[in-house]
Amino acid sequence: MQNKAEYHGTTTVGLVCSDGVVLATDTRVTAGGFVAHKRGKKLLQVDDNIAVTISGGVADAQNVVDSLKYYSRSYRIERGVPLPVKSAARILSNILFSSRYYPFIASVIIGGYDSEGGSIYNLDFFGSVLPEKVTATGSGSPVALGVLESEYQEGMSVAKAIPVAANAIIAAMRRNVFTGDHFDIAVIDKSGFREISEQDKEKLLAQFSGRS
């Protein structure tokens, strides 16, 4: 049997910046060719310093993220400090690997900010962990990566990275049928987690939607 790459519906991206990380996703939820929801939430906050993007099966991904939230809150209660991002990635890896015979159909980008600065990790169904500076997942990832590779610069600020992330998602929305409707963008830095306002997202959509 010939091997071929398979991408599950959606597009998510993550970028490491000099002062934090930027995560972005589209909002279209699909079941095959059926659009199940136009404003699904694929960017989920885990703690004040950690968030994830999800692609794959919605129920599986939400189950995995709920487990990570439990461990993150337990760590904060027991030690009085937030869970380091690298440790969160390892916990998530263990959760996915422990179910490898009946795997969660979930691909996750985990990003956050701690004493070592901003970092992101890409995890697949079986718990493989890849530290990245810039990454994308989902069916629209080839398009998104094309934008990211041409516009992302290592060490760029969060302010400069937000339009790059938006452009990557919007480009995928135009070219991938499983990506669309709208997008979410979040920043995690020393001030914590925050999502970009709807007004700012509309400005970004207007800025990039006219490009060919």
Backbone torsions as a table, in degrees:
resi	resn	phi	psi	omega
1	MET	NA	133.2	-179.7
2	GLN	-76.6	130.3	178.5
3	ASN	-78.6	142.8	175.8
4	LYS	-146.6	150.8	179.6
5	ALA	-73.3	138.9	177.7
6	GLU	-123.2	134.3	180.0
7	TYR	-122.0	128.3	177.1
8	HIS	-81.6	153.6	-175.7
9	GLY	-55.5	145.8	175.1
10	THR	114.9	170.7	171.3
11	THR	-141.2	127.9	175.8
12	THR	-133.2	147.6	179.5
13	VAL	-137.3	155.8	175.7
14	GLY	-141.6	139.5	-178.8
15	LEU	-134.9	134.0	172.9
16	VAL	-91.4	131.6	-178.3
17	CYS	-120.0	172.3	-179.0
18	SER	-66.1	-26.6	-175.3
19	ASP	-124.2	18.5	178.9
20	GLY	157.7	-158.5	176.2
21	VAL	-133.2	155.2	176.3
22	VAL	-123.5	130.2	176.0
23	LEU	-121.2	143.1	-179.5
24	ALA	-147.7	148.2	177.4
25	THR	-145.6	160.9	166.1
26	ASP	-83.8	-177.4	-176.3
27	THR	-124.4	3.6	-177.9
28	ARG	-79.7	128.1	176.3
29	VAL	-108.9	122.5	-175.4
30	THR	-119.5	153.8	171.0
31	ALA	-129.8	93.0	-170.3
32	GLY	67.5	-126.9	177.6
33	GLY	-90.0	4.6	-177.5
34	PHE	-95.3	128.5	176.1
35	VAL	-85.6	105.1	-175.3
36	ALA	-79.9	-29.9	-179.3
37	HIS	-158.2	141.6	-178.7
38	LYS	-94.4	-16.8	-177.7
39	ARG	-131.6	51.7	176.2
40	GLY	-73.1	148.7	-178.4
41	LYS	-96.2	112.5	-179.7
42	LYS	-114.7	1.3	176.7
43	LEU	-116.9	110.6	-169.3
44	LEU	-121.9	131.7	176.7
45	GLN	-79.4	132.8	176.4
46	VAL	-98.2	-46.8	177.7
47	ASP	-150.3	-175.8	-179.8
48	ASP	-61.7	-26.2	-173.9
49	ASN	-113.5	3.3	-174.6
50	ILE	-139.9	140.3	172.8
51	ALA	-145.1	166.0	-180.0
52	VAL	-136.3	155.6	165.2
53	THR	-112.5	148.8	-176.4
54	ILE	-127.8	145.4	170.3
55	SER	-144.4	158.1	-175.5
56	GLY	110.2	-142.8	178.9
57	GLY	-77.9	127.4	-175.3
58	VAL	-61.4	-48.3	-177.6
59	ALA	-62.7	-43.9	178.9
60	ASP	-61.9	-46.4	-177.9
61	ALA	-63.5	-43.3	179.7
62	GLN	-65.2	-36.0	177.2
63	ASN	-62.1	-46.2	-179.7
64	VAL	-63.3	-43.3	-178.7
65	VAL	-67.1	-39.1	177.3
66	ASP	-60.8	-39.3	177.3
67	SER	-64.4	-41.6	178.9
68	LEU	-64.6	-39.1	177.3
69	LYS	-59.7	-40.5	179.3
70	TYR	-60.1	-49.4	-178.8
71	TYR	-65.4	-37.0	-179.9
72	SER	-65.4	-44.1	-179.9
73	ARG	-69.4	-37.1	177.6
74	SER	-62.9	-41.9	179.0
75	TYR	-62.3	-44.2	-179.6
76	ARG	-64.5	-40.5	-179.9
77	ILE	-66.8	-43.3	-175.6
78	GLU	-73.9	-36.1	-172.2
79	ARG	-112.0	-13.7	177.6
80	GLY	77.3	9.3	178.4
81	VAL	-135.3	156.6	-179.7
82	PRO	-70.2	153.9	177.9
83	LEU	-66.4	129.7	175.8
84	PRO	-61.6	148.7	-176.2
85	VAL	-62.9	-42.0	179.7
86	LYS	-61.5	-38.9	178.2
87	SER	-67.3	-38.9	177.3
88	ALA	-62.1	-41.1	178.1
89	ALA	-63.4	-39.5	179.5
90	ARG	-67.7	-40.2	176.7
91	ILE	-61.5	-45.6	179.1
92	LEU	-62.1	-39.6	177.0
93	SER	-60.6	-43.7	-179.9
94	ASN	-64.6	-38.5	178.2
95	ILE	-62.0	-46.2	-178.6
96	LEU	-68.9	-42.5	-177.9
97	PHE	-66.9	-36.1	-178.5
98	SER	-65.6	-19.4	178.9
99	SER	-108.5	25.2	-171.8
100	ARG	-64.5	-26.6	-180.0
101	TYR	-78.2	-26.7	172.4
102	TYR	-130.1	71.8	-164.8
103	PRO	-67.5	147.4	167.1
104	PHE	-69.2	128.5	178.1
105	ILE	-85.4	78.9	-174.9
106	ALA	-148.6	126.3	173.1
107	SER	-110.3	129.4	-168.9
108	VAL	-128.8	136.4	164.1
109	ILE	-105.6	123.0	176.4
110	ILE	-110.9	130.7	-178.6
111	GLY	-136.9	152.8	179.4
112	GLY	-175.8	-175.9	-176.0
113	TYR	-136.8	130.7	177.7
114	ASP	-144.9	-158.5	-176.4
115	SER	-63.7	-19.5	179.2
116	GLU	-94.7	3.7	-179.1
117	GLY	97.4	-159.1	-179.2
118	GLY	-87.0	147.1	177.7
119	SER	-156.0	152.1	173.7
120	ILE	-134.0	152.1	179.1
121	TYR	-135.3	140.0	177.3
122	ASN	-106.3	125.7	-178.2
123	LEU	-122.5	136.4	178.3
124	ASP	-99.5	-174.0	-174.7
125	PHE	-57.0	-31.4	-172.3
126	PHE	-100.8	7.9	174.1
127	GLY	92.3	7.0	175.3
128	SER	-62.7	135.3	-176.4
129	VAL	-115.5	124.1	177.8
130	LEU	-123.8	112.1	172.7
131	PRO	-69.0	136.8	-175.8
132	GLU	-135.7	157.0	168.8
133	LYS	-94.0	-33.8	177.0
134	VAL	-150.1	137.6	-176.5
135	THR	-156.5	166.1	177.2
136	ALA	-149.4	151.4	176.5
137	THR	-133.4	166.8	174.6
138	GLY	95.6	177.0	-174.6
139	SER	-65.5	-25.5	178.8
140	GLY	-92.7	6.9	-175.1
141	SER	-63.4	-35.0	177.7
142	PRO	-60.2	-39.3	177.8
143	VAL	-68.8	-45.9	-179.0
144	ALA	-61.3	-41.9	-179.5
145	LEU	-64.8	-33.0	176.1
146	GLY	-59.9	-41.4	177.3
147	VAL	-69.5	-45.2	-177.1
148	LEU	-62.4	-42.3	-178.2
149	GLU	-66.5	-28.0	-179.3
150	SER	-88.4	-24.5	-172.4
151	GLU	-114.6	-22.8	-178.3
152	TYR	-76.3	137.2	174.6
153	GLN	-128.0	126.4	-180.0
154	GLU	-58.6	132.6	-179.5
155	GLY	91.0	0.1	178.2
156	MET	-68.0	155.5	-178.2
157	SER	-78.9	163.1	175.8
158	VAL	-57.7	-42.5	-178.1
159	ALA	-59.2	-38.1	179.3
160	LYS	-81.1	-25.5	-177.3
161	ALA	-79.5	-27.2	-178.4
162	ILE	-58.4	-49.0	177.3
163	PRO	-63.0	-32.2	178.1
164	VAL	-65.4	-46.1	178.4
165	ALA	-62.6	-42.3	179.2
166	ALA	-62.7	-43.9	-179.8
167	ASN	-62.4	-39.0	179.1
168	ALA	-62.8	-44.5	179.6
169	ILE	-68.6	-43.2	-178.7
170	ILE	-64.4	-38.7	176.5
171	ALA	-61.4	-41.8	177.9
172	ALA	-67.4	-35.7	178.3
173	MET	-61.7	-34.0	-178.5
174	ARG	-77.7	-24.6	-168.9
175	ARG	-117.9	-7.3	-177.3
176	ASN	-124.4	122.7	-173.8
177	VAL	-66.7	-24.3	-179.0
178	PHE	-89.3	2.6	179.1
179	THR	-119.8	132.8	178.9
180	GLY	169.0	-167.3	176.7
181	ASP	74.9	-61.5	178.8
182	HIS	-162.9	-172.2	-179.2
183	PHE	-148.9	159.2	175.6
184	ASP	-122.9	143.3	176.8
185	ILE	-134.6	135.5	176.4
186	ALA	-131.8	151.5	176.0
187	VAL	-118.9	138.8	172.8
188	ILE	-126.8	120.6	-179.8
189	ASP	-144.3	-162.7	-176.8
190	LYS	-64.0	-18.8	177.8
191	SER	-87.1	-6.7	179.3
192	GLY	109.4	-157.9	-176.4
193	PHE	-95.4	135.7	173.0
194	ARG	-151.1	144.3	176.4
195	GLU	-99.5	148.2	177.4
196	ILE	-69.9	138.9	-176.6
197	SER	-68.0	159.1	178.1
198	GLU	-61.5	-36.7	179.1
199	GLN	-62.6	-44.2	179.3
200	ASP	-67.5	-36.4	178.2
201	LYS	-65.8	-38.1	177.8
202	GLU	-64.6	-36.9	177.0
203	LYS	-64.8	-41.7	178.4
204	LEU	-66.1	-39.2	178.6
205	LEU	-62.9	-42.8	178.8
206	ALA	-66.2	-34.0	-177.8
207	GLN	-68.3	-39.2	-171.8
208	PHE	-107.3	-17.8	-174.9
209	SER	-67.5	-19.6	-179.3
210	GLY	-84.7	-5.8	-179.4
211	ARG	-74.9	147.7	178.2
212	SER	-81.9	NA	NA
